């Protein structure tokens, strides 16, 4: 890419919303409600825990929104934010940690949940 050119924005509002919803909801929505209900015994507390989790997630979303408004033309998300805030080495280590630990752990969790539902259906 030459200097001064930016990638074209091809995602619309619906596309971006669905990507974010997929990342937020993921497969955990199929496994977590029963676990929460098992540990918290009253309906009021069950809903309270979910509301509290939603408020915490909303605070995180506000932080990411603030970062995005400070670097609006930057492509790369968390990598760019870490590179600009700290050092390129920190961003590099984050990228590799994300690839080797976080993303693979998430894929493994989705596979385990899928297998348990598949076994129950067959």
FIDO-877408 format. One record per residue (C-alpha): y, x negated, z negated; residue in one letter. Coordinates in Angstrom, 1 decimal. Layout:
<nodes>
NODE       v       u       w  resn
NODE       Y       X       Z     A
...
</nodes>
This chain:
<nodes>
NODE       v       u       w  resn
NODE     0.0     0.0     0.0     X
NODE     3.4    -1.4     0.9     X
NODE     6.2    -1.7    -1.5     X
NODE     8.2     1.5    -1.9     X
NODE     5.6     3.9    -0.7     X
NODE     3.9     6.4    -3.0     X
NODE     0.7     8.3    -2.7     X
NODE     1.2    11.8    -1.3     X
NODE     0.7    14.5    -3.9     X
NODE    -2.1    16.7    -2.6     X
NODE    -3.1    18.6    -5.7     X
NODE    -1.5    22.0    -6.2     X
NODE    -1.0    23.8    -9.4     X
NODE    -4.4    25.5    -9.4     X
NODE    -6.2    22.2    -8.5     X
NODE    -4.5    20.3   -11.3     X
NODE    -5.1    23.1   -13.8     X
NODE    -8.8    23.3   -13.0     X
NODE    -9.2    19.5   -13.4     X
NODE    -7.5    19.6   -16.8     X
NODE    -9.5    22.6   -17.9     X
NODE   -12.7    20.9   -16.9     X
NODE   -11.8    17.8   -18.9     X
NODE   -10.8    19.8   -21.9     X
NODE   -13.6    22.3   -22.0     X
NODE   -16.4    20.3   -20.5     X
NODE   -19.9    20.9   -21.7     X
NODE   -19.0    20.9   -25.4     X
NODE   -18.1    24.6   -25.3     X
NODE   -21.8    25.3   -24.9     X
NODE   -22.9    23.2   -27.8     X
NODE   -20.1    23.2   -30.4     X
NODE   -19.6    26.9   -31.3     X
NODE   -23.1    27.2   -32.9     X
NODE   -22.6    24.0   -34.7     X
NODE   -19.3    25.1   -36.1     X
NODE   -20.7    28.5   -37.1     X
NODE   -23.6    26.8   -38.8     X
NODE   -21.4    24.5   -41.0     X
NODE   -18.5    27.0   -41.7     X
NODE   -19.9    30.3   -42.9     X
NODE   -17.2    32.9   -42.7     X
NODE   -15.7    34.3   -39.4     X
NODE   -12.1    33.6   -40.7     X
NODE   -12.9    29.9   -41.4     X
NODE   -14.7    29.6   -38.0     X
NODE   -11.7    30.8   -36.1     X
NODE    -9.4    28.7   -38.4     X
NODE   -11.2    25.6   -37.5     X
NODE   -10.9    26.3   -33.8     X
NODE    -7.2    27.1   -34.1     X
NODE    -6.7    23.9   -36.0     X
NODE    -8.5    21.9   -33.3     X
NODE    -6.4    23.6   -30.7     X
NODE    -3.2    22.7   -32.5     X
NODE    -4.3    19.0   -32.8     X
NODE    -5.2    19.0   -29.0     X
NODE    -1.8    20.6   -28.2     X
NODE     0.0    17.7   -30.1     X
NODE    -2.0    15.3   -28.0     X
NODE    -1.0    17.1   -24.8     X
NODE     2.7    16.9   -25.8     X
NODE     2.3    13.2   -26.2     X
NODE     0.8    12.8   -22.7     X
NODE     3.5    15.0   -21.3     X
NODE     6.2    12.8   -22.8     X
NODE     4.6     9.7   -21.4     X
NODE     4.3    11.3   -18.0     X
NODE     8.0    12.2   -18.0     X
NODE     9.0     8.6   -18.9     X
NODE     7.0     7.1   -16.0     X
NODE     7.0     9.9   -13.4     X
NODE     6.3     7.8   -10.3     X
NODE     3.5     5.8   -11.9     X
NODE     0.0     6.5   -10.7     X
NODE    -2.9     5.4   -13.0     X
NODE    -2.4     7.5   -16.2     X
NODE    -3.5     5.9   -19.4     X
NODE    -3.9     2.5   -17.8     X
NODE    -0.3     2.5   -16.7     X
NODE     1.0     3.7   -20.1     X
NODE    -0.9     1.0   -21.9     X
NODE     0.1    -1.7   -19.4     X
NODE     3.8    -0.8   -19.8     X
NODE     3.7    -0.3   -23.5     X
NODE     1.6    -3.3   -24.6     X
NODE     0.2    -5.8   -22.1     X
NODE    -1.9    -5.8   -18.9     X
NODE    -4.8    -7.2   -20.8     X
NODE    -4.8    -4.3   -23.2     X
NODE    -4.8    -1.9   -20.3     X
NODE    -7.6    -3.9   -18.6     X
NODE    -9.8    -3.7   -21.7     X
NODE    -9.1     0.0   -22.1     X
NODE   -10.2     0.6   -18.5     X
NODE   -13.5    -1.2   -18.9     X
NODE   -14.1     0.4   -22.3     X
NODE   -13.5     3.8   -20.7     X
NODE   -15.9     3.0   -17.9     X
NODE   -18.7     1.5   -20.0     X
NODE   -18.5     3.5   -23.2     X
NODE   -16.5     6.6   -23.1     X
NODE   -17.4     8.0   -19.7     X
NODE   -21.1     7.1   -20.0     X
NODE   -21.2     8.7   -23.4     X
NODE   -19.7    11.9   -22.1     X
NODE   -22.2    11.9   -19.2     X
NODE   -25.1    11.4   -21.6     X
NODE   -23.8    14.3   -23.8     X
NODE   -23.6    16.6   -20.8     X
NODE   -27.1    15.6   -19.7     X
NODE   -28.5    16.3   -23.2     X
NODE   -26.8    19.7   -23.3     X
NODE   -28.0    20.5   -19.8     X
NODE   -31.5    19.5   -20.6     X
NODE   -31.6    21.7   -23.8     X
NODE   -30.3    24.8   -21.9     X
NODE   -32.7    24.1   -18.9     X
NODE   -35.7    23.8   -21.3     X
NODE   -34.7    27.1   -22.9     X
NODE   -34.4    28.9   -19.6     X
NODE   -37.7    27.6   -18.1     X
</nodes>
